[in-house]
Amino acid sequence: MFINGEWIDAKHGETRDIINPFNQDVIANVAEGTKEDVIEAIQVARQTFDEGDWRKSTGLERGKLVVRIAELIERDKEELAELETLDTGKTLTESLQDMEDIAEVFRFYGGLADKDGGEIIESPIPNSNSKVVHEPVGVCGQITPWNYPLLQASWKLAPAIATGNTLIIKPSAITPLTTIKVTELIEEAGVPAGVVNLVLGSGSKLGQELAENYDVDLVSFTGGMEAGRKVMTAATGNFKKVSLELGGKNPNVVFSDADFDTAVDQALNAVFFHAGQVCSAGARLIVEDSIHDTFVEELIRRTKNIKLGNGFHSSTQSGPLISQEHLDNVVNYVQIGKDEGAHLAIGGARPQGEEVKDGFFFEPTIFTNCDSSMRIVQEETFGPILTVEKFHSEPEAIQLANDSVYGLAGAVWSEDISKAERVSNQLRMGTVWINDFHTYFAQAPWGGYKASGIGRELGKQGIEEYTEVKHIYRNTKPEPLGWFG
């Protein structure tokens, strides 16, 4: 772990083996912290923020540091990508693209760091002036997930550093390797000791303390809905700021006038990319009835050809699930779908073959004859499971797409742009794609409606999450009131 500029073991000396989900090999052994470790990190971050010189740094100085981190990530992107593929099982191609995106996130926020000089507002009171400034929140607790370990960390680290906060980051206990590596790069870039602190261990111990501790001013969490509820409840003690990204069950709506081949290709990518372990996965396919049968037929044909395997092999299109526990959960959802009356059109089992026998693999799976009352349609399976529903009219498509407790993302496919715009305007989601899926970039905000979370990451909104708004009023000609003699 990295606390106050020093690499240290856990206080109790405990460690954890990190497992490669492709073959269950032990690829690393890391510190396993406890409550005492995270309390120390919080105290360091608190003291650094309250008493150190970091708060006095300028936006220009901080921006240069954040851009330097981007440069170091680009320099070491191949090593980082290899670590990410070892840790998560995703393809190396995807991991390399992640590193490009991560560097861009740091570069974007480095560029924003010195762009907010405050706002002068016109005071209605004579002989006065007034301004609004944005100041750092203070000590930030950051809890990141296992599916995109470094990408999600970058969305939190870059704006927090750029705005002058101190922080404690806790990656998922099972995928910490790239966060450890990027912390080394943050140290190399010259970020002062105590500003960025890294703790490793379970969410139930370390994450709970970050959410509860009164010396933490903000907690940012990306993960599941139930864990997010616990974080939000724990944060009420000192009414700290809360930012939550809690996943989704994202509808992919295909009208009959869509570009058929492209929509099929993107529907497969939407749900089976990274074995479906994506918060914005298009796991709910909602197809106009007139093309439903031919669309599903083509989906099934192409699904048969998806190559599962080692993420380091160029022929691999999809890797394993992250763990045995998660594999068991996906298997359970397949049984739930069958019990609810959905038709298993393809998949639904462990794959056969020498290359995949030791990993946590699961076949790409498609259920048809689904409706929005089913758990398999409503709940986030976070695996390679696609449910297919039909609609007949535009209002019905909108109603089905919005029939969810979630509201992270969705897509609309149609060559009629007026219709696509009309539908997208009525979808209650933080991101809506028209004739595309999964596209995102640092300049645009990311987050959800309803149970998909609170707040936004990326974009200008992502940096605002890490600031407090202060109004400063100055009386330019103070005079006694004379009220009390």
C-alpha positions as semicolon CSV with decimal commas, in nm:
position;residue;x (nm);y (nm);z (nm)
1;M;0,000;0,000;0,000
2;F;0,107;0,363;-0,043
3;I;0,049;0,599;0,249
4;N;0,214;0,937;0,306
5;G;0,457;0,879;0,021
6;E;0,580;0,541;0,145
7;W;0,519;0,186;0,024
8;I;0,417;-0,020;0,326
9;D;0,279;-0,360;0,426
10;A;-0,053;-0,401;0,604
11;K;-0,030;-0,341;0,979
12;H;-0,127;-0,700;1,056
13;G;0,096;-0,840;0,782
14;E;-0,191;-1,002;0,594
15;T;-0,174;-1,059;0,219
16;R;-0,401;-1,170;-0,064
17;D;-0,329;-1,379;-0,372
18;I;-0,440;-1,222;-0,700
19;I;-0,580;-1,477;-0,945
20;N;-0,575;-1,475;-1,325
21;P;-0,938;-1,557;-1,421
22;F;-0,821;-1,720;-1,746
23;N;-0,647;-2,012;-1,575
24;Q;-0,666;-1,944;-1,198
25;D;-0,288;-1,898;-1,171
26;V;-0,164;-1,680;-0,886
27;I;-0,012;-1,376;-1,058
28;A;0,065;-1,157;-0,755
29;N;0,052;-1,133;-0,379
30;V;-0,050;-0,796;-0,233
31;A;-0,110;-0,639;0,106
32;E;-0,451;-0,699;0,264
33;G;-0,528;-0,396;0,478
34;T;-0,768;-0,360;0,767
35;K;-0,960;-0,077;0,928
36;E;-0,645;0,043;1,104
37;D;-0,465;0,087;0,771
38;V;-0,739;0,293;0,611
39;I;-0,775;0,510;0,923
40;E;-0,404;0,591;0,901
41;A;-0,444;0,683;0,534
42;I;-0,741;0,906;0,615
43;Q;-0,546;1,083;0,889
44;V;-0,255;1,143;0,652
45;A;-0,486;1,280;0,382
46;R;-0,661;1,501;0,639
47;Q;-0,338;1,647;0,772
48;T;-0,196;1,696;0,424
49;F;-0,505;1,886;0,315
50;D;-0,548;2,094;0,631
51;E;-0,186;2,173;0,711
52;G;0,026;2,110;0,403
53;D;0,120;2,326;0,106
54;W;-0,096;2,131;-0,142
55;R;-0,398;2,358;-0,094
56;K;-0,180;2,655;-0,182
57;S;-0,077;2,506;-0,515
58;T;-0,208;2,676;-0,825
59;G;-0,428;2,522;-1,088
60;L;-0,143;2,559;-1,335
61;E;0,094;2,362;-1,109
62;R;-0,158;2,086;-1,050
63;G;-0,248;2,072;-1,418
64;K;0,114;2,013;-1,514
65;L;0,133;1,724;-1,266
66;V;-0,183;1,563;-1,404
67;V;-0,060;1,598;-1,763
68;R;0,273;1,446;-1,655
69;I;0,082;1,144;-1,521
70;A;-0,085;1,112;-1,863
71;E;0,257;1,111;-2,029
72;L;0,385;0,838;-1,795
73;I;0,077;0,624;-1,861
74;E;0,141;0,655;-2,234
75;R;0,505;0,561;-2,179
76;D;0,413;0,247;-1,983
77;K;0,088;0,163;-2,160
78;E;0,202;-0,181;-2,276
79;E;0,302;-0,290;-1,926
80;L;-0,022;-0,148;-1,784
81;A;-0,228;-0,324;-2,051
82;E;-0,059;-0,658;-1,982
83;L;-0,130;-0,619;-1,610
84;E;-0,493;-0,535;-1,683
85;T;-0,538;-0,841;-1,903
86;L;-0,371;-1,068;-1,647
87;D;-0,589;-0,923;-1,372
88;T;-0,927;-0,919;-1,549
89;G;-0,901;-1,168;-1,837
90;K;-1,011;-0,911;-2,096
91;T;-0,842;-0,904;-2,434
92;L;-0,511;-0,725;-2,467
93;T;-0,658;-0,519;-2,752
94;E;-0,923;-0,385;-2,517
95;S;-0,669;-0,322;-2,241
96;L;-0,446;-0,123;-2,476
97;Q;-0,743;0,090;-2,581
98;D;-0,825;0,143;-2,214
99;M;-0,477;0,285;-2,157
100;E;-0,520;0,532;-2,442
101;D;-0,851;0,643;-2,292
102;I;-0,702;0,666;-1,942
103;A;-0,417;0,888;-2,061
104;E;-0,675;1,110;-2,233
105;V;-0,874;1,142;-1,909
106;F;-0,565;1,266;-1,722
107;R;-0,474;1,499;-2,007
108;F;-0,828;1,640;-2,020
109;Y;-0,842;1,720;-1,649
110;G;-0,486;1,848;-1,652
111;G;-0,601;2,097;-1,912
112;L;-0,902;2,203;-1,704
113;A;-0,711;2,251;-1,379
114;D;-0,634;2,621;-1,432
115;K;-0,945;2,719;-1,626
116;D;-1,175;2,812;-1,335
117;G;-1,083;3,155;-1,201
118;G;-1,418;3,209;-1,037
119;E;-1,715;3,415;-1,147
120;I;-1,784;3,780;-1,075
121;I;-2,154;3,838;-1,017
122;E;-2,332;4,171;-1,006
123;S;-2,427;4,262;-0,651
124;P;-2,763;4,439;-0,603
125;I;-2,621;4,618;-0,298
126;P;-2,438;4,950;-0,347
127;N;-2,067;4,970;-0,259
128;S;-2,007;4,599;-0,275
129;N;-1,878;4,330;-0,503
130;S;-1,942;3,961;-0,515
131;K;-1,777;3,653;-0,660
132;V;-1,830;3,278;-0,670
133;V;-1,532;3,045;-0,642
134;H;-1,488;2,669;-0,655
135;E;-1,267;2,517;-0,388
136;P;-1,153;2,158;-0,331
137;V;-1,390;1,944;-0,125
138;G;-1,109;1,816;0,097
139;V;-1,039;1,451;0,173
140;C;-1,188;1,214;-0,085
141;G;-1,248;0,841;-0,048
142;Q;-1,254;0,662;-0,384
143;I;-1,375;0,303;-0,428
144;T;-1,336;0,144;-0,770
145;P;-1,472;-0,179;-0,929
146;W;-1,307;-0,489;-1,073
147;N;-1,432;-0,475;-1,432
148;Y;-1,241;-0,163;-1,544
149;P;-0,988;-0,120;-1,263
150;L;-0,768;0,157;-1,398
151;L;-1,022;0,325;-1,626
152;Q;-1,261;0,381;-1,337
153;A;-0,973;0,488;-1,113
154;S;-0,868;0,751;-1,368
155;W;-1,217;0,902;-1,369
156;K;-1,174;0,968;-0,997
157;L;-0,802;1,032;-0,956
158;A;-0,754;1,289;-1,232
159;P;-1,026;1,541;-1,133
160;A;-0,951;1,502;-0,761
161;I;-0,582;1,583;-0,808
162;A;-0,654;1,861;-1,058
163;T;-0,880;2,043;-0,811
164;G;-0,641;2,021;-0,515
165;N;-0,800;1,752;-0,302
166;T;-0,623;1,478;-0,108
167;L;-0,748;1,126;-0,148
168;I;-0,750;0,763;-0,048
169;I;-0,817;0,523;-0,333
170;K;-0,927;0,165;-0,273
171;P;-0,936;-0,057;-0,582
172;S;-1,128;-0,381;-0,593
173;A;-0,955;-0,639;-0,376
174;I;-0,934;-0,882;-0,670
175;T;-0,801;-0,647;-0,941
176;P;-0,557;-0,401;-0,778
177;L;-0,248;-0,439;-0,999
178;T;-0,287;-0,147;-1,242
179;T;-0,392;0,089;-0,964
180;I;-0,075;-0,004;-0,777
181;K;0,126;0,062;-1,092
182;V;-0,037;0,398;-1,165
183;T;0,025;0,503;-0,804
184;E;0,395;0,444;-0,875
185;L;0,359;0,673;-1,176
186;I;0,182;0,936;-0,966
187;E;0,477;0,926;-0,727
188;E;0,720;0,952;-1,020
189;A;0,530;1,251;-1,159
190;G;0,605;1,442;-0,838
191;V;0,267;1,456;-0,666
192;P;0,354;1,543;-0,304
193;A;0,347;1,281;-0,029
194;G;0,009;1,245;0,141
195;V;-0,194;1,372;-0,153
196;V;-0,263;1,030;-0,309
197;N;-0,286;0,733;-0,075
198;L;-0,354;0,374;-0,183
199;V;-0,512;0,114;0,044
200;L;-0,578;-0,248;-0,047
201;G;-0,834;-0,486;0,095
202;S;-1,200;-0,578;0,112
203;G;-1,479;-0,332;0,056
204;S;-1,667;-0,442;0,366
205;K;-1,376;-0,328;0,584
206;L;-1,193;-0,052;0,403
207;G;-1,474;0,084;0,188
208;Q;-1,711;0,098;0,483
209;E;-1,461;0,302;0,681
210;L;-1,409;0,546;0,393
211;A;-1,784;0,600;0,376
212;E;-1,833;0,633;0,751
213;N;-1,529;0,828;0,866
214;Y;-1,599;1,187;0,966
215;D;-1,260;1,304;0,835
216;V;-1,362;1,211;0,480
217;D;-1,545;1,491;0,297
218;L;-1,651;1,302;-0,016
219;V;-1,690;0,938;-0,110
220;S;-1,701;0,829;-0,473
221;F;-1,809;0,471;-0,539
222;T;-1,851;0,266;-0,855
223;G;-2,005;-0,077;-0,817
224;G;-2,328;-0,262;-0,749
225;M;-2,658;-0,120;-0,630
226;E;-2,667;-0,293;-0,292
227;A;-2,311;-0,193;-0,207
228;G;-2,391;0,162;-0,321
229;R;-2,686;0,173;-0,085
230;K;-2,457;0,079;0,205
231;V;-2,207;0,349;0,106
232;M;-2,481;0,611;0,085
233;T;-2,622;0,513;0,425
234;A;-2,280;0,513;0,588
235;A;-2,203;0,857;0,446
236;T;-2,495;1,022;0,626
237;G;-2,298;1,046;0,953
238;N;-2,123;1,368;0,856
239;F;-2,336;1,440;0,546
240;K;-2,034;1,401;0,318
241;K;-2,073;1,447;-0,054
242;V;-2,158;1,123;-0,232
243;S;-2,098;1,023;-0,592
244;L;-2,235;0,685;-0,698
245;E;-2,224;0,497;-1,029
246;L;-2,426;0,180;-0,974
247;G;-2,462;0,008;-1,306
248;G;-2,760;-0,048;-1,527
249;K;-2,984;-0,278;-1,727
250;N;-2,948;-0,093;-2,050
251;P;-3,203;-0,112;-2,335
252;N;-3,092;-0,136;-2,696
253;V;-3,396;-0,041;-2,906
254;V;-3,392;-0,147;-3,273
255;F;-3,656;-0,017;-3,514
256;S;-3,737;-0,194;-3,839
257;D;-3,581;0,086;-4,044
258;A;-3,239;0,047;-3,879
259;D;-2,931;-0,056;-4,078
260;F;-2,982;-0,428;-4,020
261;D;-2,624;-0,559;-4,039
262;T;-2,478;-0,277;-3,832
263;A;-2,749;-0,306;-3,568
264;V;-2,689;-0,682;-3,536
265;D;-2,313;-0,634;-3,510
266;Q;-2,350;-0,361;-3,249
267;A;-2,609;-0,557;-3,053
268;L;-2,356;-0,839;-3,012
269;N;-2,082;-0,596;-2,914
270;A;-2,317;-0,418;-2,674
271;V;-2,377;-0,725;-2,461
272;F;-2,080;-0,959;-2,516
273;F;-1,794;-0,708;-2,499
274;H;-1,574;-0,799;-2,198
275;A;-1,805;-1,098;-2,140
276;G;-2,089;-0,862;-2,050
277;Q;-1,904;-0,730;-1,746
278;V;-1,976;-0,368;-1,835
279;C;-2,203;-0,132;-1,643
280;S;-2,344;0,003;-1,970
281;A;-2,383;-0,336;-2,141
282;G;-2,678;-0,351;-2,380
283;A;-2,820;-0,658;-2,210
284;R;-3,185;-0,572;-2,300
285;L;-3,248;-0,595;-2,672
286;I;-3,587;-0,451;-2,768
287;V;-3,669;-0,521;-3,134
288;E;-3,961;-0,409;-3,351
289;D;-4,182;-0,712;-3,414
290;S;-4,168;-0,694;-3,794
291;I;-3,793;-0,774;-3,797
292;H;-3,770;-0,966;-3,468
293;D;-3,743;-1,318;-3,607
294;T;-3,483;-1,245;-3,875
295;F;-3,285;-1,026;-3,634
296;V;-3,272;-1,299;-3,368
297;E;-3,184;-1,561;-3,628
298;E;-2,884;-1,357;-3,738
299;L;-2,781;-1,287;-3,377
300;I;-2,775;-1,659;-3,303
301;R;-2,579;-1,738;-3,619
302;R;-2,307;-1,486;-3,532
303;T;-2,303;-1,573;-3,163
304;K;-2,199;-1,930;-3,251
305;N;-1,877;-1,789;-3,396
306;I;-1,763;-1,583;-3,095
307;K;-1,416;-1,702;-2,995
308;L;-1,356;-1,738;-2,620
309;G;-1,003;-1,775;-2,490
310;N;-0,681;-1,622;-2,367
311;G;-0,690;-1,244;-2,375
312;F;-0,330;-1,240;-2,498
313;H;-0,423;-1,430;-2,816
314;S;-0,518;-1,205;-3,107
315;S;-0,798;-1,441;-3,215
316;T;-0,980;-1,413;-2,880
317;Q;-1,296;-1,203;-2,891
318;S;-1,413;-1,250;-2,532
319;G;-1,241;-1,359;-2,213
320;P;-1,358;-1,519;-1,889
321;L;-1,574;-1,391;-1,609
322;I;-1,381;-1,246;-1,318
323;S;-1,420;-1,515;-1,050
324;Q;-1,586;-1,840;-0,951
325;E;-1,831;-1,647;-0,736
326;H;-1,938;-1,432;-1,028
327;L;-1,958;-1,735;-1,259
328;D;-2,192;-1,902;-1,011
329;N;-2,407;-1,589;-1,010
330;V;-2,437;-1,588;-1,389
331;V;-2,524;-1,960;-1,391
332;N;-2,796;-1,886;-1,137
333;Y;-2,945;-1,616;-1,360
334;V;-2,967;-1,859;-1,651
335;Q;-3,170;-2,092;-1,432
336;I;-3,390;-1,802;-1,324
337;G;-3,455;-1,718;-1,690
338;K;-3,556;-2,074;-1,766
339;D;-3,782;-2,090;-1,461
340;E;-3,952;-1,765;-1,564
341;G;-4,042;-1,906;-1,905
342;A;-3,784;-1,731;-2,123
343;H;-3,664;-1,939;-2,416
344;L;-3,293;-2,026;-2,412
345;A;-3,201;-1,977;-2,777
346;I;-2,826;-2,033;-2,746
347;G;-2,560;-2,073;-2,478
348;G;-2,644;-2,106;-2,113
349;A;-2,356;-2,335;-2,012
350;R;-1,984;-2,362;-1,950
351;P;-1,795;-2,390;-2,280
352;Q;-1,598;-2,698;-2,376
353;G;-1,238;-2,698;-2,496
354;E;-0,883;-2,726;-2,373
355;E;-0,809;-2,352;-2,378
356;V;-1,103;-2,256;-2,159
357;K;-1,120;-2,552;-1,920
358;D;-0,935;-2,387;-1,630
359;G;-1,090;-2,041;-1,649
360;F;-1,418;-1,885;-1,539
361;F;-1,571;-1,896;-1,886
362;F;-1,938;-1,891;-1,980
363;E;-2,097;-1,920;-2,320
364;P;-2,253;-1,614;-2,485
365;T;-2,622;-1,663;-2,405
366;I;-2,943;-1,536;-2,564
367;F;-3,294;-1,559;-2,419
368;T;-3,601;-1,487;-2,634
369;N;-3,972;-1,469;-2,543
370;C;-3,881;-1,225;-2,267
371;D;-4,094;-0,958;-2,107
372;S;-4,020;-0,679;-1,863
373;S;-4,180;-0,860;-1,568
374;M;-3,895;-1,113;-1,563
375;R;-3,602;-1,087;-1,322
376;I;-3,370;-1,186;-1,605
377;V;-3,483;-0,867;-1,783
378;Q;-3,489;-0,635;-1,484
379;E;-3,182;-0,736;-1,282
380;E;-2,821;-0,671;-1,375
381;T;-2,666;-1,011;-1,454
382;F;-2,328;-0,853;-1,540
383;G;-2,244;-1,141;-1,770
384;P;-2,280;-1,257;-2,132
385;I;-2,661;-1,284;-2,119
386;L;-2,886;-1,108;-2,370
387;T;-3,263;-1,089;-2,329
388;V;-3,481;-1,010;-2,632
389;E;-3,821;-0,835;-2,619
390;K;-4,059;-0,727;-2,895
391;F;-4,244;-0,401;-2,952
392;H;-4,500;-0,291;-3,208
393;S;-4,518;0,087;-3,179
394;E;-4,292;0,379;-3,090
395;P;-4,475;0,455;-2,761
396;E;-4,446;0,088;-2,664
397;A;-4,070;0,093;-2,733
398;I;-4,028;0,397;-2,508
399;Q;-4,241;0,243;-2,234
400;L;-4,042;-0,082;-2,239
401;A;-3,705;0,092;-2,244
402;N;-3,797;0,304;-1,942
403;D;-3,946;0,012;-1,751
404;S;-3,647;-0,034;-1,521
405;V;-3,522;0,082;-1,184
406;Y;-3,198;0,169;-1,364
407;G;-3,119;0,457;-1,597
408;L;-2,754;0,451;-1,695
409;A;-2,751;0,420;-2,074
410;G;-2,946;0,307;-2,377
411;A;-2,946;0,313;-2,755
412;V;-3,187;0,377;-3,040
413;W;-3,138;0,234;-3,390
414;S;-3,324;0,393;-3,681
415;E;-3,247;0,555;-4,014
416;D;-3,528;0,803;-3,939
417;I;-3,327;1,057;-3,741
418;S;-3,635;1,254;-3,638
419;K;-3,779;0,941;-3,481
420;A;-3,449;0,848;-3,321
421;E;-3,416;1,195;-3,168
422;R;-3,779;1,189;-3,054
423;V;-3,732;0,855;-2,879
424;S;-3,395;0,943;-2,726
425;N;-3,544;1,260;-2,576
426;Q;-3,795;1,047;-2,385
427;L;-3,552;0,788;-2,248
428;R;-3,466;0,844;-1,881
429;M;-3,097;0,761;-1,896
430;G;-2,773;0,948;-1,845
431;T;-2,638;0,851;-2,188
432;V;-2,836;0,770;-2,502
433;W;-2,664;0,658;-2,821
434;I;-2,823;0,693;-3,162
435;N;-2,701;0,432;-3,411
436;D;-2,406;0,341;-3,191
437;F;-2,323;0,173;-2,859
438;H;-2,057;0,196;-2,585
439;T;-1,900;0,518;-2,720
440;Y;-1,774;0,755;-2,452
441;F;-1,499;1,016;-2,417
442;A;-1,348;1,232;-2,145
443;Q;-1,521;1,551;-2,258
444;A;-1,877;1,423;-2,202
445;P;-2,036;1,345;-1,863
446;W;-2,110;0,989;-1,754
447;G;-2,364;0,878;-1,494
448;G;-2,720;0,765;-1,452
449;Y;-3,076;0,836;-1,354
450;K;-3,271;0,650;-1,085
451;A;-3,094;0,350;-0,929
452;S;-2,795;0,394;-1,159
453;G;-2,650;0,648;-0,923
454;I;-2,593;1,004;-0,812
455;G;-2,365;1,261;-0,972
456;R;-2,154;1,253;-1,286
457;E;-1,800;1,157;-1,383
458;L;-1,607;1,281;-1,687
459;G;-1,675;1,609;-1,861
460;K;-1,680;1,942;-1,680
461;Q;-1,936;1,791;-1,445
462;G;-1,677;1,536;-1,335
463;I;-1,444;1,804;-1,204
464;E;-1,729;1,991;-1,036
465;E;-1,798;1,681;-0,821
466;Y;-1,466;1,747;-0,648
467;T;-1,531;2,110;-0,562
468;E;-1,740;2,311;-0,320
469;V;-1,904;2,639;-0,427
470;K;-1,830;2,945;-0,217
471;H;-1,980;3,293;-0,244
472;I;-1,748;3,575;-0,131
473;Y;-1,913;3,911;-0,068
474;R;-1,714;4,228;0,004
475;N;-1,847;4,555;0,136
476;T;-1,627;4,819;-0,032
477;K;-1,744;5,102;0,192
478;P;-1,823;4,966;0,538
479;E;-2,004;5,204;0,773
480;P;-2,155;5,157;1,122
481;L;-2,524;5,071;1,123
482;G;-2,604;5,279;1,431
483;W;-2,869;5,037;1,545
484;F;-2,749;5,000;1,900
485;G;-2,664;5,354;2,004
